C-alpha cells in the first residue's frame, strides 16, 4: 500500500496514515497606518511613472483624497462678538493683497476684519441669514419681517457702507442669497427676488414659487430656486413671465423634503441637498430626468434647514455639515460614502451645530476650510496633520 495518497500523509511516529490538517485561518490585519502609508507611496510612484494623462489624473486625485481625509490639524478662535451669539454666516476673500473676512450672528451683528486692522461693526437688528461676495462688494442679508440688505465695499476709500430694503411689502424673511457680477438673487417667502444691479437697484423682478425659497443659484440669465416644498424650479430672467419650470421633479421623493442648498458645477451639473440629509448631482441638460447622476451618502439630517455645504475652488471635494454636528467630505468625482480616516479631525463632533462652511485657497495648492459652530470660528488646513504642524514649529 502506498504511503502517500491524495489528502493523506504517513505518520512515521504512529506508523499510520493521517489526514492533512488545513492551515489555521489567520485573520487579515486591518489597514493600519503603515499599510495606508504604503498605499499612498505606491499611488505616488504609479503617478510618477504613468504615461496616460487620464490615469495619472485619477491617481493624483486618489492621493489628494487620502491626504485631505487625514487632516488632523485645526485651529479655533472667537469672533470679537458683542453678544457671544452663534455665528450664522461667514465669508473670507483675498482682495488687494489683503484677506478680508466677514461674519454675522443670530443677534443681527455683522463683523468685518482685515488682517492688521479692525473694521466697523453693524447691527441689522435680526439674524444675519447670508453673506456673499462678488468683485469688490460684500452683501449681507438679515432674516425677519423687516429684512435688510447691507452693502459693504471692500475698498472703503471709494464707496460708503449702506443698508437698504426691497421696496415691497410682500418681501420678508430673506433665507438666503446668491451674488454674481452685479446681480443679487434673494430667497424669500414664497418667491425669489432678482435685483439686476445690486448697487443701483434699477430693476427688481419677483419670481413666484408658492413656497419659501431656502436655496438659490444662478448661471448667467438662468435662476434656480429650491423651496421648502422640496421643489427645484428654473427661471429665465430674460423672459417677462415669472413662471418657472419644475425640474428633476419626483413627487414620491420631493414632497416635504425641503431643498436646503443648490450649487452649479461645470455649467451643466446641479448639486442639491435636502432636509433629509441627501446630497445628489443632476444633469441640467436633462431637466426631466428624476435620477441623479451621482449621490453622496452618509450625511445626517432630519429637520435643520441651515445645513451648509462647501466646495473647494478646484471643484474636487464636497464638504457638508450634518445635524449630528459633524463635517463630512466626499470626492466630487466618485460620490458614494464619505472619505474617512481614523486620524481625521472630522470624526469629532462639535459642541454646537455648524452653521457656515467655506473652502479657500490661500496660496497655490494650499486649501483651508473655515467652519463656524456656536460663537467660534474654526480653520482646517486641509491635508495637514498635527505631526507636520509640530515639525514646522520646531524648524
Secondary structure, 3 states (H helix, E strand, C coil): CCCCCCCEEEECCCCEEEECCCCCCCCCCCCCHHHHHHHHHHHHHHHHHCCCHHHHHHHHHHHHHHHHHCCCCEEEEECCCCCCCCEEEEEEEEECCEEEEEEEECCCEEEEEECCEEEEEEECCCCEEEEEEECCEEEEEECCCCCCEEEEECCCCCCCCEEECCCCCCCCCCCEEEEECCEEEEEECCEEEEECCCCCCCCEEEEECCCCEEEEEEECCEEEEEECCCCEEEEECCCCCCCCEEECCCHHHHCCCCEEEEEEECCCEEEEEECCCCEEEEEHHHCCCCCCCEEECCCCCCCCCCCCEEECCCCCEEEEECCCCCEEEEECCCCECCCCCCCCHHHCCCCCCEEEEEEEEEECCEEEEEEEECCEEEEEECCCCHHHHHHHHHC
